[in-house]
């Protein structure tokens, strides 16, 4: 008798619970309690307007970890990207090349700076920006490139930096999903002109909420301080006499909470170990899914250390009789697999970009007086990204802790669905 899929009333293949992430250990709790006790003598452990204290401690540790000169802690990865893009010199009407295959907040800070996103296509293996497509999108109005180390796999940075150097433009790294990832022996975030991180919900280290901007460029660092931090930090930090003229309280309140800095500083010492566990788990899953019809494990370049913020295989429904991707995902979800589609629609095909309808209104920034040309987004602009969203995209949040029994159940769920694909209704 044929086995019945869970979507049709059968037993689920995955019966184990997924481990929670983030996990709070006793040492994290102890560090927070110790910080709160210090508030009696040093209020910087509770209020961060003036910087210093636990913020400075983590900024110094993170700078050393990355191998950079300067770090600014922020209250989110989005805030880090915003001040990073501004500090890289993006102004109203400037064009910024970026991936269409990413979380929307990679692109949002470009718009917050009144810049105009120009989308380049992705590499079909790594899902990161394709350098050839990037170069084809450069115009006289291009000010910066924002690269995304998506899912924790580093972008191929050498050709990106060569392109940027040739054209005199800045590179901003979105490392929100790649805390601790390595490209050719160097940490992501130290490869471009600016690196931007997140330590918020679900990331590889979690402070509750928070982010960081990293750079080796003192001028970029000071511009970030001027835009994102309190005058009490600007005054003792800024050395550029031109920037000092603009010390004021008109910037953004982007500082991190001190207790978040305490937590993530404590976690930083574990990140390489935790990322190693993620790689081991991903390798185990990839081995188990190898040869499963309709599924290809994610690619890992030989010159990187992937940190697997997400595990993202690819789907080939043509191997399962043309079974639609959505139906495949629904069947696996019914089996208990936490499978989903992440990007779903390339960013330039979403409503705000199609209608040029951002929060500023009146078509800004696309139709502001500083836009040098009309930028229109059309289906077919980035065919690799479009195909991935429509046909190939599969994502799983990979448990950080070792759990071979859970992974065996996940692998069996994939096998069960693929060998019984004919049971899935396709209407």
C-alpha positions, 0 to 999 in steps of 0.5 A, a space after each residue: 500500500 502506498 504511503 499517504 502524504 501529510 497534505 492528504 491526511 497521512 502521518 508527518 515525516 518530521 515529528 521532532 521540534 525545531 530548536 529555538 534560535 536565538 538561545 540565551 545562555 546563562 553567561 548572556 544573562 549574567 553579563 546583562 545582570 552585571 551590566 545593570 548592576 554597573 548602572 549604579 556607578 555608570 549610566 552608560 550601561 543603560 543610556 547610550 547617547 554619549 557612547 562609550 562604555 559597553 558600546 565602545 567595548 563592543 565596537 573595539 572587539 568587533 573592529 578587531 574581529 573584522 580587521 577594520 579601523 572603525 565601527 559604529 554600532 546602530 540599532 538595526 542593520 537597516 540603520 547601518 546601511 542607511 548611514 553607510 550609503 550616505 557616508 559613501 557619498 550617495 546624494 539625491 538623484 545618484 544611482 546605486 547598483 544593487 541586487 533585486 534578489 534580497 530582503 527589501 531593506 537592502 534597497 530601502 536605505 538607498 531610497 531613504 538617501 534619495 538615491 535611485 536603485 539600479 538592479 543588476 542580475 545575480 549569479 545562478 549558483 551563489 545568488 549574489 551579484 553577477 559582476 558582469 551584470 554590474 558593469 553593464 549597469 554602470 552609467 555616469 550617474 552611478 555613485 555606489 554598488 551595494 553587494 549582499 552576501 545573501 544567506 551567508 555566502 560571500 559575494 565574489 568581491 575581487 571583480 566587484 572591487 576592480 569594477 568599482 576602482 575602475 569607475 571611481 565608485 564606492 562599494 557598500 557590503 550588506 553583511 546582515 546575513 553573513 556575520 563571520 563569513 570569510 572570502 579568500 581569508 578575509 571577513 566580509 565587511 572588511 572588503 568594500 569601502 563600508 560594511 554593514 551588519 545586523 545582530 537582530 532577529 534570527 541572525 547568526 549572533 543576536 543582541 535582540 536588535 542592533 547593527 553595525 557599520 564598519 570601515 577603514 576610511 576615517 572620513 566615511 566613519 566620521 560622516 556616519 557618526 555625524 548622521 547617525 549618532 548624538 552630538 555628545 558623540 559627534 563633538 569628541 569624535 569628529 576631526 574633519 573641520 568641515 564636518 565639525 561645522 555641521 555638528 547638530 541634533 538634526 540627524 537620526 537616533 540610530 544608536 544601539 541599546 547598551 544591553 544589546 551591545 553587552 549581549 552581542 559582545 558576549 556572543 561574538 566570542 562564540 561566532 566562529 564555533 557556531 558558524 562551524 556548526 551551521 556549516 556541518 549541519 548544512 553539509 549533512 543536509 546537502 549530502 542527504 538531499 543529493 540525488 533527490 529528484 527536483 532538488 539541488 543543494 546550495 552551491 558553496 564556492 571553494 574560496 569562501 566560508 559560508 555561514 548559512 544564515 539560511 539554507 537555500 537549495 533549488 527546485 527543478 519541478 520539471 523533474 517531478 512532472 512539472 509540479 509547481 513550486 508552491 505545491 511542492 512547498 505546501 506538501 513539505 510544510 505539511 510534512 513538518 519541514 519549515 520550508 518557504 520562499 524568501 524573496 518571492 518577487 524581484 524587488 524591481 517588480 514590486 508595486 513601489 518600484 513599478 509605480 515609483 511610489 515611495 514614502 516621500 510621495 510625488 514620485 521622489 526620488 525617481 522624478 526629483 529634480 536631481 534625477 539625471 535620467 528616467 529609470 524604469 523597471 521592466 520584467 526581463 531586466 534580471 532574468 536569472 533573478 526572475 527565474 529563481 523567484 518564479 521557479 527555483 527558490 527554496 529556503 529553510 532556516 537551519 538549526 544552529 545546534 547539532 540534531 542529526 535525528 531532526 535532519 534525518 526526518 527533514 531529508 526523509 520528508 523531501 524524499 517522501 514528497 518527491 517519490 509521491 509527487 503524483 498524489 499532490 493536487 495541481 489545480 
